Amino acid sequence: YMGLILRQRKTNMPARYSASVQDGEKTAKCRGERLRVHFKTTRETAHAIKGMKLKRAQQFLNNVIAHKEIVPFRRFHHHVGRHAQTTAHPNCNDQGRWPEKSCKFILELLKNAESNAQNKKLNLDALEITHVQVNQAIRMRRRTYRAHGRINPYLTSPCHIEIITTEKDLPVPRPRVVRKAKQGIKPVEKKPELKKIEAEKKEEKKE
């Protein structure tokens, strides 16, 4: 009974984000708690889209599901294979995977952030993912039955995900400066002494 009360209190509390936001009117947040998706693969997937535009991040995750692009594994890379697609991502030791389940969960969160940005009337093309964090949640316990009547633990590793998108100012193109054509420079007249020397050289060549 006490566990149910504590869980009820937690859901009623406002969500806290680990990153502080300077201008709340230009940001859109989204958060998921105790998601049934693996922590390590989700952490690598989330950090791959950090710093991307919102539309580019959605395209990247869809490409990963279709195996057109790859998620580089930089921290949790033990026993991760090497693939040629990782050449697009530096400092990953050519290690990467295509975590489809993590991509689908993050795509749902980005869709939530997009709808929050629409409610605030933000420019979706200028939205950039400025903060991504993935934390481990409490492991859920199950059991698996082994030989000779033994029982081993069968744990899941869910995670919490939080994403903050910020509307950035679009770059203004530099105006074209029309440069004036340079005025023609008058050729310098040669001295009469130089003219005589050139004429003599031409006569010598003819002879």
ABEGO torsion letter per residue (X at the ends): XAAAAAAAAAAABBBBBABBBABAAABBBBBBBGBBBBAAAAAAAAAAABGBBAAAAAAAAAAAAAGABBBBBAABABGBBBBAAAAABBGAGGBBBBBAAAAAAAAAAAAAAAAAAAAAGBBAAABBBABBBBBBBBBBBBBBBBBGGBBBBBBBBBBBBBBBBBBBBBBBBBBBBBBBBBBBBBBBBBBAAAAAAAAAAAAAAAX
